[in-house]
Amino acid sequence: MVRSVTRISHAKGIVELEEPVVSPIPIEIRKQTEKFTMLPSFARIRHGVIEERFLRLKEFAEQFPGNRMEINDPTIGIITAGVSYQYSKEVFPIYSYLKLGMVWPLPKILIKEFF
């Protein structure tokens, strides 16, 4: 799969072709209708798995190292993610920031701590 983004699409360079590397792990295609087709009968079965995965993801979001706090001026704080962090940092360098590297699910405990 190739996912092109603007920065790559508007770039150019010399490409050196080599022989493809064959993976030592064989590729296996399995039919998993219950997992990938969300008909109501399959959705009922998968609901528990999805709920459990979401709970683990919420715990992970609180500990995610990509989220970071920068405490400067404690009276004003900005919660941001992505390029908006850089833009706001340029305009308001003395404010405090909570930069989120993972925005879903929101790390509620970390946001309360920042507040």
DARA-V861948 format. One record per run of one state. SS is the DSSP state (hx for helix, st for strand, lp for the rest). FROM is the first residue (numbers start at 1). LEN is the number of residues. Records with the same first field share a line. If there is no record, write none. Layout:
SS = FROM-LEN + FROM-LEN
//
This chain:
lp = 1-5 + 10-23 + 37-3 + 64-4 + 71-2 + 82-1 + 92-3 + 101-7 + 115-1
hx = 6-4 + 33-4 + 40-24 + 83-9 + 108-7
st = 68-3 + 73-9 + 95-6
//
